[in-house]
């Protein structure tokens, strides 16, 4: 490889600079910000921003997508294929035929070669019954709406013509109703979209199977093929963001299963008793097992009069008055997000692997015992009292009213550091008082006793709410086995009965803690989701009037040696393709321009297989503004980087890190640790190491291991393409691409021979990418695309003073873009530069200055573009 303009990069910094250096003094939109609307119907036109040539047309021309040697390949050619992808969900997946044709071409121009069809089964119903696959005329969710199905068929055919594959999601957001043959109590299942229950309830499972048969077996009239037989379908996902274990690490034994309505609760108990009967040949053996593992309760590690810490975020306020071995917590202002107001007991010591019981008495004065419509909710957990404030094994929610109740929860400690454990009481849901008394955190567990009327022979053993270690392990094993049985049923149906030939996965591997690796063991790939600073809703979920964002940069986190959203890398499994099917830095953050450059380069350096942005959002030629948190298409700070990002990731313009770190752990992993992050910590692997090593978990070791450890192919070297400086500048350097992102104001940054010198004013933040547009390295390329953005925003957005929300006041279009004024120096003397319009057409030649060994030009808002084409003579 030609290294003539490539410099070796360093690692994620380990130092912790002051927060203030990552807070620009002036966040107001620049007076000279300029409109830059990328039309939704911008079809391929051969310009520098048209990368549709990357797509083989039609999608599937080289056979079905399959897996080979841990990557995705085309079945006919055996050639590896990477996917730069996006999501089209709910109404987005049912466009008009005119919009489908225009938008499919538009996506191919941006470099998209895969679309995830998401929320097809939603219950939301757009005007006229649009935006969902169901005919809901009778309240049922079993027959398709022929009008909407025809739109979906046409969209898939249009995508196929443009070389874009599809990922079909099955169960995502359907919520069944009494009209579907269930009792009225189905309305009282408190889990979103009836998740968790749909993995054990027999009729819910049968309806998922029937939906898979009907959808994947459907013949698309525009292609003449069943979905199952069409190579445009690249992947099938069984059940989005769902595990019977939910987000298991830290959940108590029974979780909140005890609040399930009948008959769903009794069905789970029935299956639990069948499982116990299969494991134990007598009740005496069961009692012996559960009793024999009991560790008697010891002295509390909480002082009699603990020291309290008030933890307030986003304008919440609370006062803590210590009393009676606890405290009176008076919450006077809230956002509706529970952790925004926390009462903390810090500085405790617990031992990893030991069992602990937290016990306290709690009440909410003034909340009626009979106020079932609005109970007082309080979450309590154990965490580190230092960043990343990692959970230590307990995370539960309790309902409170004016009657004091004794709360007790038993857990196994993990992730602990001496003197840095804390107990967190999250009380930010609503205002009012919470009284806590007699708080004890004791090693051990209560003595096990079989409940009244519980017998193994009669199948009446209830769900455990406290635990001995063996009882806890049995409950986890039961739930894990139950979930695996569901997954195996669905996979067998899809693969063997329906005849799907492409890779299948069940759900995202973060759902279910370490037990997820049992569920996904036979999946063809491993999938994850992550968001940087997802919006938080203070009242009802997705209330457009009541939300906040943190509005800070992920690069600032990386500069402190933390992982930000990129900790998801630690979930990868060796020998399987790795995909991230949802990822975003949601608008309206001031720092959204870091998102795509980070995503594309980190994914390339880790050698991942598919990157999906979330979600494409509003379609239509008349959309000229950012329409919401996840709007990709109409946000130049996101979609503006797509062509360069597609080239980087799909063409491998940033090399994979050449040193590997592999987590080796006992199988199954969940018996060693509940949390994947805990397993990596036990192997002495720090978040900052993610820039130095390609990481994966080995779930199929040649030689079994007894202790969790991390094996490194070699010690840290100097060959990583990634670098984050302690003052917040991220660079990624490859033969075919250079990326600079972060707090660039007042700095001169040399990356791979290209120098960016930015002025110290305004936002002082921005992202710059240079990519080759041909098969040559940058050093030899005769045509390059430069993309530069600091921020994109609508006009007259109604920010609050803290710049964390504006409710529904998203402002108006046309969307405005700004760039941090900078001087760019290219290491070529024979180059001509052209400013491009949103379609990629040349609008003006840029004035340049020849300097020793290179060419220099100024890039400010005066250029009125985010794109520059560089052509060498």
PyMOL commands that set and color helices and strands:
alter all, ss='L'
color gray80, all
select helices_A, chain A and resi 19-22+52-54+90-93+97-110+127-129+146-161+178-180+184-188+192-194+197-199+202-216+227-229+257-259+264-279+283-292+338-340+469-498+513-519+554-559+564-571+594-605+636-639+642-650+669-671+676-682+687-691+861-863
alter helices_A, ss='H'
color red, helices_A
select strands_A, chain A and resi 34-35+65-68+71-74+83-89+114-118+165-171+219-220+225-226+233-239+308-312+317-323+326-333+341-348+355-363+376-384+391-400+405-412+421-426+432-443+503-505+525-532+536-537+547-548+577-585+610-613+660-664+694-698+709-712+722-724+729-733+737-742+748-751+754-758+766-772+783-789+791-795+812-818+822-826+831-836+842-845+849-851+854-859+867-872
alter strands_A, ss='S'
color yellow, strands_A
deselect
rebuild
show_as cartoon
